[in-house]
Amino acid sequence: MKVCIIGQGYIGLPTAALFARNHCEVVGVDISEEMIKNLNKGIIHIEEPGISDIIKKAVELKVYKASLTPQKADAFIITVPTPYIVENYSCDLSYVITACESILPYLEKGNTVIIESTIAPMSTDETIKPIFEKAGFTIGKDLFLAHCPERVLPGRIIDELIHNDRIIGGVTPECAKKACEVYGQFVEGDLMLTEAKTAELSKCMENTFRDVNIALANELAKICAEIGVNALDVIEMANKHPRVNLHSPGPGVGGHCLAIDPYFIYAKAPEQAKIIKLARDTNNSMPDFVVENAKKIIPNGKIAILGVSYKGNTGDDRESPAYEIIAKLSTNYEIAIHDPHITNPDFVSLDEATKDANLILVLCDHNEFKNLDYDLISKNMNNPIIFDTKNIIKEVPNEIKLYNYGNLYELN
Ligand code: SAJ
């Protein structure tokens, strides 16, 4: 099978790698010239275990080729971003539409087109299907269109792409069957056949479920700071109940999924989606909560920021709440940023960041931060204080004061 994948980002590239490893011929298309040049040399641009080796080998074997333009293929998979439109929170389909239009000259009867990008409910039927119909195709007869959302966790993408169950939302039952044949090339999880609109809403609801639960944990953290209870103990105790799973409070919700997908549902039915919107607002308020508490700890001075990735142990800083926190603190404080997973000429080593700092502010749960070099910190800081917003530091030496979401009430 020959597969053409439009968009070589966090999902498109690993998906391309797996098709190539499973004896398909793969063309990976992207608009970035530099990325295409590098990919054709086997050099990848994302930090994700396992991908680099597969792509290098696939390039050598000539089963993977990166290109600025699509090519004829049996199946086309669209994995481009879907941001949201700031004014009304609706799903911005412009990249998806452009990607669909870009494959029109290469489409032939019998081809399968799959949209993997997360899209708002009804997008496939109302917006995407007409693009192909206008080009003369009859969906379900001579072109097969499906929405099959990706559902993988960064850091575990290869494993999850292979083993997770997948939702296969066909515009017609025949479309779903054809899309199944495509994923059957490498997916070992169940392929669940359904309609496109059910697939769209299921995907958005998966991330909304998590966003709402995180909002509940964040609300608990605020309540506890107010009334003087240890939020982390509450979570630990309550989670001993067999049917309770309180999530973890933090500095806010980042990434390209949880912070965006709930808005796609809200924009479709704002009168009904009350909890969904409130959860978004609560999670969006967390950077201010962090800033307020940091100000209570020290009114001025130098803050060492540890971690700006939205997710621990990755270099992914998309929609990271850390940047809003840094921007808000920058007006009052000298800021030094350390993140061992992100290459940025402005970021510094742990030593340099903590030198003469008044506060260490942990914003990300990288493993490196779980056991910091406390000798170095005690040497570098006069009166060392750590505010751990990810609640990952369990113990510190006596001379270091540790704040986390368990004891913020001490600041009142
Ligand atoms: N977070 C908390 N508290 C928690 C859990 C997470 O504050 O208890 C924060 C994280 O720090 C991060 C954000 O939420 O800033 C999102 O992290 P995440 O690891 O929960 O989610 P994503 O966005 O990396 O990946 C999600 C996953 N969805 C679900 O778990 C339902 C993944 O399976 C999806 O494939 C992905 O979205 C996607 O592509 O939609």
Boltz pocket constraint, residues with backbone or C-beta under 6 A from the ligand:
constraints:
  - pocket:
      binder: B
      contacts: [[A, 118], [A, 150], [A, 151], [A, 152], [A, 153], [A, 154], [A, 203], [A, 206], [A, 207], [A, 210], [A, 214], [A, 247], [A, 248], [A, 249], [A, 250], [A, 251], [A, 252], [A, 253], [A, 254], [A, 255], [A, 256], [A, 257], [A, 258], [A, 310], [A, 311]]
      max_distance: 6.0
